[in-house]
């Protein structure tokens, strides 16, 4: 891992300490994962933007509560799924997609060690994501 890509745990600690650049780097790392998952679950671009904003808000609210920072990607996937389902219910959107359809793609986007040198956005783009 190079100095340009600190581990999630370091970025989370920086965020909790009030470092805005740590937050920017954390969100940049995971924006592709969140947005791609929402789109693959059938959300329009505008709805995926809303899901992204809500997931980021939840992450910000719960950063200090995360027990295992190595599982941040899994937490974001679960939170994104819940936000998509909530938005569908709230807006009465059809649910033609579900997580089972996009799980193989998620395995290509999310590496077992989310603390790698490239961002999830890069992996999502290479996997054919948004």
N, C-alpha and C positions, 0 to 999 in steps of 0.2 A: 504494500500500500504506500502511495507516495504522500508527500506533505500536502498536496492539493486536495486530498480526499480523506478527511478525518473520519473516524468511525462514527456510527450513529450515536453511540453513547457520549462521545465528546460533543457532538452537535446538540444533543438534548441537554447536556449540562450547560452549554453556552446559552441555549434558549432560556432555561430556567433562571440563569443568572442575568437575563435581560439583554443578551447580545443579539441584536437584530440581524446581523450578518449570519449568525448561526441558524436562525430561523429561515432566512432566505436560502441558505445552502441545503437545509433539511427539506424544505418544500421543493426546491429544484430537483433534488435527488428522487423524490417520490411522486412528482406531479404526473409523470407519464403513467405510472401504475394506476393511480386513482382515476385519471381521466379515461385511460384505455379500458379499464374494467367497467366503468359506467357506460361507455359507448358500446362495449361488447354485450352488455346486459340490456341493450335496446334503447338507451337514452339518446335523445337528440343532442346536438351540440350545445344548445342553450340549457337543456336539462342537465347534461353532464357538467356544465359550468356550475350550476347550482349545487350539484352533488359535491363537486370539488371544493367549493367554498364551505359547505357544511362540514365536510370531512376535515378540512383544515381548521375550522373553528373548534371542532371536537378534539382534534389533536392538541391544539393550543390549550384548551381547557383541562386536558388530562395528562399533559406531559409529565408532571411531577408524580402522577399516579402509576406510570408504567413500571411494572415490576421487572420485566426482562427486555431491555432495549434491543437485544438481538432478535426479538420477535416483532419488531416494529412493522415490518412489511405484512406479516400475518394480521396484526391488529388493524392496519390500514385496509386490508382486503375485507375483513369482517365489517369494519365500520362503513366502508364504501357500499358493500352489499346491503346493509341495513338502511343506509341513506337512500339507495335506489328503491328499495321496497317501500320505504316511507313516502318518498316522492310519488311513486306509482299510486299508492293508496290515497294520498292527499289530493292528487290531481286526476285521479281515476284514469291513469294511463294503462294501456294494454301491457300485459306481461308476456310477450312472445319469446323473450330470451330469459335464460336463467344461468346461474353460475356453472352448471354442468357443461354448458356449451362452450364456455370460455376457459375452463380449468386447464386444458392442455396448453393453451396460449399463456396462461399465468405461469406455468412451470418454466416456460422459456423466458419470461420477462423477469421473474423473481428468482434470483440465484439463491442457493441454500444459505450462503453467507451474504447478507445484504450490506456488508461493510466493504464491498469490493471497490475497485478503482473507478469503474465507470458508473454512470447514474442509471437508475431504473428507466428514466426517460430515454436514454440511449438504447437500452435493451428493448424497450417497448417499440421504439422506432424501427430497430432492426428486425423485430418479430412481426412487423407489419401493422403496428398499432397506430394510434392517432398522431 
